[in-house]
């Protein structure tokens, strides 16, 4: 039996992630839609403090964030995704409340956001951010 290339892990917090198989299939299809295949992708769910420490130590940023994506491909031109995506469950929960959406919807948005980074979408400029939101919405509509 072939091992699924996409796995979910908990660092220091547990997460009530329902429909894991459906979510995995959806994320694999999202990558495929953009011409990529998952070789090995780990999602690690954690607390705000855990992700803040990664943000400080790895990116030299001193602020909370909902997601940090690491592209671990040896060849960045490869269409095979290898990466780790850290997600702050605390931040997702707070953002869901701030944006008036369910935790489940916001979590799916962030899960898709990580894949979108790995297939080449950026969110540093207002234009890039608008395109990222459009791609997230498009992905959510396919769930």
Backbone as a ProteinNet text record, in pm:
[ID]
protein_1_A
[PRIMARY]
XXXXXXXXXXXXXXXXXXXXXXXXXXXXXXXXXXXXXXXXXXXXXXXXXXXXXXXXXXXXXXXXXXXXXXXXXXXXXXXXXXXXXXXXXXXXXXXXXXXXXXXXXXXXXXXXXXXXXXXXXXXXXXXXXXXXXXXXXXXXXXX
[TERTIARY]
84.1	0	88.5	60	139.6	108	213.6	199.4	150.6	56.2	7.5	118.8	146.1	254.6	221.9	96.6	53.4	17.9	82.9	56.7	28.2	-49.2	-82.9	-18.2	40.6	107.8	70.8	80.5	58.9	190.2	230.6	354.3	325.2	247.6	221.6	74.2	-9.5	-152.8	-227.8	-343.7	-422.2	-526	-566.8	-661.2	-773.9	-896.6	-1010.4	-1030.9	-946.9	-955.7	-1043.8	-1162.6	-1258	-1234.7	-1280.5	-1273.1	-1128.9	-1037.5	-895.6	-870.6	-932.6	-909.7	-959.9	-1077.3	-1132.4	-1041.6	-991.8	-903.1	-773.7	-716.9	-593.3	-614.9	-725	-755.5	-774.4	-843.3	-868	-735.7	-645.2	-516.3	-429.7	-433.1	-358.7	-412.5	-544.7	-606.7	-573.3	-563.6	-527.4	-387.5	-294.4	-158.5	-160.6	-236.1	-246.6	-304.4	-403.4	-465.6	-361.6	-258.4	-153.4	-31.1	-45.9	61.7	167.5	133.9	228	174.3	266.1	229.8	296	230.1	287.4	381	505.3	600	605.3	619.5	615.4	581.5	466.2	420.8	368.7	428.6	387.5	325.1	204.4	140.7	163.1	212.8	235.6	150.8	56.4	-32.6	30.8	25.5	93.3	22.5	77.4	23.7	87.9	31.4	89.4	235.6	262.2	397.9	497.5	456.5	543.5	578.7	478.4	502.6	578.4	555.7	630.7	780.1	814.1	955	1015.6	940.2	988.1	1004	908.2	914	1039	1068.9	1187.7	1316.7	1325.9	1451.4	1478.4	1375.1	1395.9	1385.6	1299.5	1273.2	1312.2	1355.9	1393.4	1277.4	1154.6	1034.2	986.2	947.9	903.3	754.6	672.2	527.9	456.7	331.8	248.5	204.3	188.1	136.5	54.2	-30.1	-112.2	-41.9	54.5	116.1	258.3	345	479	500.1	538.9	558.8	706.3	759.1	897.4	898.5	955.4	973.7	1105.1	1098.2	1216.7	1267.4	1220.5	1268.3	1415.4	1492	1632	1640.8	1552	1546.9	1418.1	1430.9	1311.9	1233.1	1287.4	1214.5	1128	1149.8	1076.1	926.9	846.3	700.1	652.3	745.9	714.2	731.3	623.4	625.5	684.6	783.1	839.5	841.6	774.3	770.7	712.8	722.4	660.5	582	462.6	376.3	334	370.9	334.9	215	114.8	-8.5	-38.9	-58.5	-99.3	-250.4	-290	-433.3	-495.2	-418	-466.9	-501.2	-410.2	-427.7	-544.7	-556.2	-667.4	-800	-804.8	-927.8	-962.8	-862.5	-886.7	-925.7	-857.1	-890	-1030.7	-1071.2	-1207.2	-1309.6	-1284.9	-1374.5	-1372.7	-1252.5	-1239.1	-1306.4	-1296.9	-1351.8	-1496.1	-1550	-1688.7	-1714.3	-1616	-1631.6	-1608.6	-1644.9	-1623.9	-1475.5	-1437.3	-1300.3	-1262.8	-1354.7	-1331.1	-1301	-1378.2	-1356.8	-1222.9	-1190.9	-1063.9	-946.2	-960.6	-852.9	-830.2	-937.7	-923.1	-854.2	-889.2	-825.5	-674.2	-634.9	-492.7	-422.1	-487.7	-430.3	-402.6	-499.5	-483.4	-374.1	-368.4	-270.2	-127.6	-100.4	32.4	66.5	-28.1	-6.4	14.5	-66.4	-55	84	140.2	278.6	373.6	354.9	446.3	434.6	323.2	310.2	343.6	389.4	442.2	370.6	256.7	186.6	252.9	261.7	322.4	214.9	247.8	152.2	221.4	331.3	408.5	354.9	303.1	250.6	97.6	32.8	-114.7	-171.1	-105.7	-152.7	-139.3	-23.9	-1.8	-101.2	-125.5	-218.2	-360.1	-400.2	-533.4	-544.8	-439.9	-441.1	-442	-367.3	-366.5	-507	-576.1	-713.9	-805.6	-788.1	-870.1	-845.4	-721.3	-687.2	-738.6	-731.2	-785.5	-936.4	-1006.6	-1152	-1186.3	-1111.5	-1132	-1113	-1007.3	-979.7	-1093.1	-1137.2	-1245.2	-1372.4	-1397.1	-1517.6	-1512.5	-1394.5	-1383.2	-1391	-1398.9	-1403.2	-1539.7
-119	0	125.2	217.4	338.3	436.8	491.1	589.1	722.4	785.4	916.1	1018.3	1098.1	1196.2	1315.9	1327	1439.7	1388.4	1444.5	1400	1519.4	1493	1593.3	1553.7	1652	1628.1	1739.3	1709	1810	1831.6	1957.8	1989.1	1998.5	2097.4	2120	2147.6	2113.8	2142.8	2039.9	1998.8	1904.4	1982.3	1922.6	1991.2	1896.9	1946.8	1865	1877.4	1808.9	1817.5	1703.8	1741.7	1642.3	1624.3	1512.7	1484.6	1484.5	1425.3	1427.7	1370.7	1259.5	1198.7	1290.6	1347.9	1440.3	1562.6	1614.3	1730.7	1696.1	1580	1537.8	1527.9	1466.5	1454.3	1592.2	1679.9	1815.5	1890.7	1880.1	1948.9	1890.4	1759.1	1697	1745.5	1755.7	1805.4	1952.8	2030.4	2171.6	2183.9	2105.4	2107	2064.7	1960.1	1905.7	2009.1	2084.7	2190.2	2291.1	2311.2	2406.9	2340.2	2212.1	2142.1	2079.7	2059.2	2002.7	1871.1	1791.3	1668.4	1670.9	1612.6	1607.1	1487.4	1515	1407.3	1379	1485.3	1473.1	1608.7	1616.1	1741.1	1714	1782.8	1768.1	1898.8	1887.4	1998.9	1975.2	2076.2	2065.9	2171.9	2127.2	2218.3	2251.1	2379.7	2422.8	2543.4	2590.2	2708.2	2835.2	2949.1	3078.6	3088	3049	3062.4	2974.7	2853.8	2762.9	2823.7	2877	2933.5	3066.3	3142.9	3266.5	3235.8	3130.8	3092.4	3053.4	2981.7	2946.7	3073.5	3164.4	3290.3	3369.9	3372.1	3444.2	3375.6	3245.1	3174	3148.4	3121.9	3087.7	3206.7	3302.6	3412.9	3549.8	3552.2	3677	3776.4	3723.3	3806.1	3791.2	3901.6	3896.5	3930.3	3845.7	3865.5	3731.9	3729.4	3610.5	3601.4	3479.7	3455.8	3328	3309.3	3188.2	3071.9	3102	2995.5	3033.6	2933.8	2947.3	2824.4	2850.1	2743.1	2732.1	2610.9	2584.8	2495.2	2546.8	2469.5	2393.8	2261.8	2180.3	2106.5	2147.9	2084.1	2117.4	2018.4	2043.6	2124.1	2094.5	2164.7	2247.1	2378.5	2464	2469.3	2416.5	2410	2283.3	2191.9	2065.6	2089.3	2008.9	2016.2	1916.6	1859.7	1769.5	1848.1	1861.5	1939.3	1856.8	1917.5	1864.8	1983.4	1971	2085.5	2056.5	2158.3	2157.4	2286.7	2272.7	2388.1	2387.5	2493.9	2508.7	2601.5	2557.7	2636.1	2656.7	2783.8	2815.4	2799.3	2700.3	2675.7	2793.9	2852.1	2969.8	3083.9	3111.1	3221.6	3194.1	3070.1	3034.3	3055.1	3012.8	3028.3	3176.7	3259	3402	3468.6	3432.9	3490.1	3451.3	3328.5	3284.3	3374.5	3400.9	3488.3	3630.3	3682.8	3818.4	3832.1	3728.5	3734.8	3685.9	3638	3593.5	3466.8	3375.9	3246.8	3135.2	3014	2901.3	2867.5	2803.6	2756.7	2664.3	2576.9	2480.2	2550.5	2653.3	2727.8	2799.2	2863.8	2936	2839.1	2722.9	2623.9	2576.5	2551.8	2509.5	2618.7	2744.5	2855.6	2853.9	2835	2835.7	2711.8	2597.2	2475.5	2498.3	2557.9	2586.7	2691.4	2790	2897.6	2840.6	2741.8	2680.4	2615.5	2539.6	2475.2	2583.2	2688.4	2794.8	2859.4	2876	2925.5	2828.8	2699.8	2599.3	2584.3	2627.7	2622.3	2757.4	2852.7	2975.8	3105.9	3100.9	3225.8	3294.2	3425.4	3505.9	3599.7	3664.4	3757.6	3875.6	3920.4	4031.3	4169.1	4181.3	4310.2	4306	4422.1	4423	4344.2	4353.1	4280.6	4129.4	4087	3944.3	3893.8	3975.5	3936.9	3920.2	4009.9	4000.8	3873.5	3840.8	3717.6	3594.6	3599	3486.8	3465.4	3573.4	3561.7	3500.6	3544.5	3491.6	3341.9	3300.4	3158.2	3077	3135	3067.6	3047.1	3153.1	3143.7	3038.2	3038.6	2939.9	2797.8	2779.3	2647.7	2607.1	2699.9	2669.7	2627.8	2688.7	2655.6	2514.4	2454	2317.1	2210.5	2252.2	2153	2087.3
0	0	0	-91.2	-105.3	7.1	66.7	173.8	115.8	185.1	140.6	156.3	52.7	60.5	149.9	191.2	273.4	412.1	514.9	651.8	742	846	946.9	1078.8	1147.2	1274.9	1371.9	1500	1603.6	1677	1691.7	1763.1	1913	1950.6	2093.5	2120.7	2024	2036	1953.1	2002.5	1922.2	1843.4	1733.6	1645.6	1607	1615.2	1572.9	1421.9	1346	1199.7	1148.7	1104.1	1052.2	901.8	849.5	705.4	653.4	729.4	692.2	552.7	519.5	388.4	277.6	296.5	196.7	181.7	293.1	290	216.1	245.6	177.8	27	-13.7	-157.2	-220.7	-150.7	-199.4	-218.3	-120.7	-129.7	-241.6	-257.8	-368.2	-502.5	-512.8	-636.4	-660.7	-552.6	-565.6	-626.5	-577	-632.4	-778.9	-807.3	-943.2	-1040.4	-993.8	-1074.2	-1122.8	-1041.9	-1075.9	-1138.5	-1175.4	-1244.6	-1155.6	-1027.5	-931.7	-874.9	-821.7	-751.9	-614.5	-516.6	-382.8	-373.2	-336.3	-310.1	-160.9	-83.2	62.5	122.4	185.7	245.3	385.1	482.4	622.1	669.8	724	793	941.4	1010.6	1154	1222.2	1304	1375.6	1510	1547.1	1667.6	1729	1840	1909.6	1854.3	1892.5	1856.3	1901	2025.7	2079.6	2004.7	1969.1	1894.3	1758.8	1688.4	1555.8	1564.8	1670.9	1690.9	1702.2	1772.9	1788.2	1653.2	1570.4	1435.8	1352.4	1364.1	1289.7	1328.7	1458	1505.4	1460.1	1483.3	1458.4	1310.3	1232.8	1091.6	997.5	1030.3	937.6	993.2	1120.7	1185.8	1190.6	1204.8	1219.6	1363.5	1425.1	1564.1	1574.6	1512.7	1520.8	1499.6	1546.9	1528.7	1383.7	1336.9	1202.4	1206.1	1106.9	1105.1	1036.3	947.4	868.7	827.9	830.4	773.1	685.5	561.2	462.9	428.3	436.6	398.3	275	167.8	45.4	61.3	68.4	94.4	-29.4	-146.7	-269.8	-290.7	-334.7	-368.1	-496.9	-590.8	-718.9	-720.7	-708.1	-699.8	-830.1	-937.6	-1065.3	-1073.7	-979.6	-979.6	-958.4	-1024.5	-1008.1	-901.5	-825.5	-714.2	-584.7	-509.7	-386.3	-272	-205.4	-82.2	13.3	126.7	215.8	351.4	436	567.6	581.8	636.5	657.7	803.8	874.4	1015.3	1024.3	1099.4	1113.2	1261.1	1299.8	1436.6	1448.6	1524.7	1547.1	1622	1714.5	1789.2	1693.8	1600.7	1506.1	1411.5	1364.9	1275.8	1348.9	1473.5	1552.9	1569	1601.1	1618.9	1486.9	1378.5	1247.6	1204.5	1232	1197	1266.6	1392.8	1468.6	1412	1383.8	1329.1	1192.9	1109.8	973.7	965	1078.2	1081.1	1001.5	1002.6	934.4	1035.2	997.7	1088.2	1097.4	1206.7	1222.9	1107.4	1070	962.8	829.6	797.7	673.2	675.2	785.5	794.2	789.8	853.1	849	705.3	632.7	492.7	410.1	436.9	365.4	390.3	514.5	548.7	492.2	496.6	436.5	288.1	218.9	75.7	54.7	141.8	132.6	125.9	209.8	210.7	77.9	23	-108.3	-215.2	-209.2	-309.7	-306.4	-187.2	-179.9	-249.7	-225.1	-280.5	-432.1	-489.3	-636.3	-699.7	-617.4	-674	-643.3	-576.6	-545.2	-426	-433.8	-327.3	-270.6	-157.5	-97.6	-29.9	-89.9	-31.3	-72	-193	-239.2	-235.2	-239	-241.7	-361	-475.7	-594.6	-574.6	-521.2	-494.8	-390.2	-288.5	-183.1	-237.6	-326.1	-387.7	-471.3	-545.9	-626.5	-536.3	-426.2	-331.4	-275.7	-237	-184.1	-290.3	-414.3	-524.6	-540.7	-533.9	-547.5	-427.8	-308.9	-190	-205.1	-247.3	-265.6	-370.4	-478.4	-584.7	-529.7	-449	-388.9	-294.3	-210.8	-114.9	-187.9	-302.6	-379.4	-439.5	-442.3	-497.3	-387.8	-260.8	-151.5	-146.5
[MASK]
+++++++++++++++++++++++++++++++++++++++++++++++++++++++++++++++++++++++++++++++++++++++++++++++++++++++++++++++++++++++++++++++++++++++++++++++

